Amino acid sequence: MSETSESITFTVDIVCLRRNSVLLIERGWDPHQGLYALPGGFVDPGETSRAAGVRELLEETSVKVAEEDLVLVGVYDRPDRDPRGRFVTVAYRVNVPEDTTARAGDDAADVRWAPLGNPGDLAFDHAEIVRAARLQSTTR
């Protein structure tokens, strides 16, 4: 077994679905400042990924959901998925009512609802996560 000093950062991303749309935030700073991404962020010490997902979605978009409504999409751990270093994320999806509104907060410069089938160019590997969530939601 080889020894390494690589540290791993634990994050969460949320695919928030409103009918056939996905909620995206415009990143307020680097990396990928100005690009759209999924709401999400760091899992704090003592916090579960579900709790962090609920917290980050609320902080970045003002959308409130319950932990039990989050459905696991997958774990994304490709070593090069984030230019800041090794980031491992747990991605969840959640469906919200059609009249759900969102407001940019925290580190989000803007929010928008994008077509689920064509959300545009997204930061990190978030297009891959959205595709997986879309496929998962149509098969269940």
Helices and strands as residue ranges (DSSP letters): E 8-18, E 21-27, E 36-37, E 40-42, H 49-61, G 67-69, E 71-76, E 86-95, E 108-115, H 126-138
